[in-house]
Amino acid sequence: MPCDSISTVDIDAGKMDAQHVKRALEAMGLHPRHHRPNIYDHDQGNYNHATGQAQWYVSRYGRQQAAEDRTAELKRAYAAEVVKSQAARFGWTLRQSATDKYAFTVAKR
């Protein structure tokens, strides 16, 4: 049995903005690269924006759980990027949580 494998997880990405996804992958520290149309390759796999499919390179131990955890983190990072963009758009002030890098307190002016 190979020590590494690819685990695929589908995401409902019908309305996910490609630039927000890219910034979310950057926030996760995955260094996304856009070499192919609709696909962001990164350090731990790739994300296909057209199909909403994320592939993660994970070890054989806890393979599906690890992929689901990374996908959940991608969704949280994406949501944080949306909040940041809307805050900039509407002039809101954001304060990041001390314990969670994807949690913010929003102050509207």
Secondary structure, DSSP 4 states (H G I P E B T S, - for coil): --SEEEEEEE---TT--HHHHHHHHHHTT---EEEETTEEEETTEEEETTTTEEEEEEESTTHHHHHHHHHHHHHHHHHHHHHHHHHHHHT-EEEE-SS-TT-EEEE--
